[in-house]
Amino acid sequence: MPIDLPTSLSDWEEALTRRFLTAAGEGVGPIRSFDISPETLALTAGADPSAGFQAVAAFKKALLANRFALYAALEDGVFNRKLAADCPGCFAYLTLTIFVDSQMDGDDAEGSEQFRPKLAAFLGGSRSFSKLSGVASMWKSLRDWLARQAKAGKPFRRLVLPDDGRVQIGYTLRLSFPSRRDHTFLGDFFDQHPGITADERAMLGALRNLVDRSSASPGLHDAFDEFHAAYLGGQRTLADHRFWKFVLSVAEARNLDLPADVSLEIYPDEDGLLQFKIEVAGESDSRSVHWTLQSAVEAVGNLGASNLRTVVEAGYVVFKRVGTARWSAVPRFSDCRGEVRVGLCRRLTAAVGSKLGKLWSSGDWSLTIDPVSIAKVEDALRRMLAKSEMPPTISGVTLIGGVRTDRHWLGRRTVLPKIETDLGLPTIGTEREANAQAPVCEEIGPNLYAIRAPRPLTGLFELRGSATAATRLQFVADAFVHEARPLANVVNLPEWNDTAELRSRVAEPPQNWDDVPEPLDDLLEAIYAGGRDGWNESDLIPLLERVVPEEINRWDFLRSLQDATTLTPFLRARFRGRSWVLGPVALIPLRSRSQDFVLIDGCVPALLQRDFKQAVKALGGRAFRRMTSPWSVPLIGAVGAPIEKLKERLDWPTNRATMPGRRPASFDDAPMRPLNAYRQEYASSWGAGRFTSDGSPSPVRLTRWVHLGERDHDVYVVVGPGQERRFLSRCSAIVHAHMSAGIAMYRFDADRLVRTGRDGFLPDQISHWLRYENLANAGPLPSSGYGYAARQGQAARIAALLPGAIDAGLTLRAPWDVVASARRSGFTERLVFTDGRFVSGRTPFNSTQWSRV
């Protein structure tokens, strides 16, 4: 297949400028060297790297098309400054000098005596090139031209030239890195020092002794000296440095592993059961979740050399707090402040466990239940510290906590990423608009910085961590519209299996388009932006923890997303845990007493909301958006816009609203399977009002069983008088346990069903029915409350579907039965006279209700 390569020098000048000199090309930040090779020339021309030799031939042909202009540029610095639009006019000639120095064979270590013969050999002909002062002149011209472009706010990088004066080819020799001989030098070094990549400190020390007396290029000398000075100064956020990128490329070509930057994080699920997440920096598919510390530690050891391997091999792991209930492993005590938690192997548990307080067993390892002061831990582990403290691992400037939408960061202020770096306070500059107000960075912890902005960010920005490193950040204020990818190896998690089509009239639609508080709006946009491939709970809960206020339970808010059809949980096949998938957008036809209208199901980002409002307006209708509480998902719909025309304009599917059937307790049971491959992890304690490790004797018992090999779903078992039911759904299990025990978990209060304890939800199909009929989403309430909009008749119907679990409050019982019931209850049931009759409502009693660990 023919390759379409640039043919003229102006085309090459434009392509080279775009790739190597602009902030949207090869990198960002100041330029200190150039990597010009056949492969990079091919990439510059838009071809595959394998077309390198064709690219070199085309480049050479374009240069020699006008030999007089070429010689004038190299010898006298005379060139056409208008060779190509928005280009310096000299960069193609300078690229030639870099290519000749770095790629053509030569033996001299300094290169100055070999450069001229190599240049003549490459170009052909008999010219000796004894005078090359034009090269130095063009480098200075390029430096000044780039400075002017950057000052004008154009996206060009600055060029840093060596301080000492150069009169001919010295700049080229210093800016040429990495060269062919550099690759040969480092490859030979790895061959002569097998296994040295496992210890970065030893590797750099050995290189220090060789670089100055080697045949490495001047560019390698400069790059290594710059890197080593920063390393000795205590900086470790150097992964983006040009020298370290060179080391990584050579090591990868030889299948050598350098220490990985591994994170090990602890976080609890909704029952308080600890889970352990492992992730390798820079590897998007490296995440794994484990349910015992022993399993997590073994997984870290299997990764090979890493920042955590030394302490893991020593038999202990120290965790610092990174969230309300999340802890992250650190390789050194110097990374911690205040109190920590410690994981101990069986040997150290026996030796020092009593000195650190109560321990929780997690496989063969143990973990301190309560946080312990750093001084106390250091004293207990003093004998192991000297040999197990790990030197810091080289890593990049890390952005954490943000959300990506395609290749951009979501620029909503509440969910902007945080910056981890030891290079000092970062600065952020705009790349496109010189007068635009740039965001600022604020230190919020050791080597941790938050981005502050007066408004949502959009556009290109340059994150500068030091004089030698910079990172490009591109933000968008609204998430790109995408289709959620279907997940493989997941199974549905049904909660209710008896449904029917909703045919009754529903509430009247609201009149207004309510405003959504910025934190909630940003969070919902972030959930859509990052949910294309589904959300793992290990990523979703930290996002909720960051935004949702402390008085709102994060797991309750997560449930409200399911009740609002924003997210749907699926079980991961042959593995524990859940994945949360974006609810597909659909139009739902409904009818009130006075009119037909449309409701939207699914996760609807800002751009789709904008499309919906415009389509509704064009059809002569009126869009509405309802907020029922500050932290409830907004409900969106429209009146006056025919659903078929909306479907045609938006290309959205339609769906039918459903409601629960009439069969009580229509839960989906788990397949009956032997529990010998499981262990009982938690049991309900009605007296304590929560799940505990041992539970308590009770006629009705709810237990949670965990697969021993972590290869299958948890099973919830409800055992009552003469019966046993097993569930995969935690929600269904808790509701059924309340029904069996006769303890109400919700009560009807005025116009809603309110949870009387701190845990438990209505099955999803019942919640969706209430959403359709009342046009209000369920949501969390302060102090671990949760509520559903409901009318009296709906509460009575739900009480019939879930007998014993719902206190319908106002009922239609006979007056004598109401009074007698109130007397028997010691008047914990209140008497109310309404509509000419006595009715009753039960007041909550918290001592027998659920709460979370």
Secondary structure, 3 states (H helix, E strand, C coil): CCCCCCCCHHHHHHHHHHHHCECCCCCCCCECCECCCHHHHHHHCCCCHHHHHHHHHHHHHHHHCCHHHHHHHHHHCCCCCCCCCCCCCCHHHHHHHHHHHHHCCCCCCCCHHHHHHHHHHHHCCCCCCCCCHHHHHHHHHHHHHHHHHHHCCCCECCECCCCCCCCCCHHHHHHECCCHHHHHHHHHHHHHCCCHHHCHHHHHHHHHHHHCCCCCCHHHHHHHHHHHHHHHCCCCCCCCCHHHHHHHHHHHHCCCCCCECEEEEEEECCCCCEEEEEEECCCCCCCEEECCHHHHHHHHHHCCCECCHHHHHHCEEEEEECCCCCEEEECCHHHCCCEEEEEECHHHHHHHHHHHCCEEEECCEEEECCCEEHHHHHHHCHHHHHHHCCCCCCCCCEEECCCEECCEEECCHHHCCEEECCCCCCEEEECCCCCCCCCEEEEEECCEEEEECCCCCCEEEEEECCCCCEEEEEEECCCCCCCCCCCCCEEECCCCCCEEECCCCECCCCCCECCCCHHHHHHHHHHHHCCCCCEEHHHHHHHHHHHCCCCCCHHHHHHHHHHCCCEEEEEECCCCCEEEEECCCEEEEEEECCCEEEEEECCCCHHHHHHHHHHHHHCCCEEEEECCCCCCCCEEEEECCCHHHHHHHHCCCECCCEEECCCCCCCCCCCCCCCCCEEEEEEEECCCCEEECCCCCCCCEEEEEEECCCCCCCEEEEEECCEEEEECCHHHHHHHHHHHHCCCCEEEECCEEEECCCCCCCCHHHHHHHHHHHCCCCEEECCCEEEEECCHHHHHHHHHHCCCCEECCCCCCCHHHHHHHHHHCCCCEEEEEECCEEEEEECCCHHHCCCCC
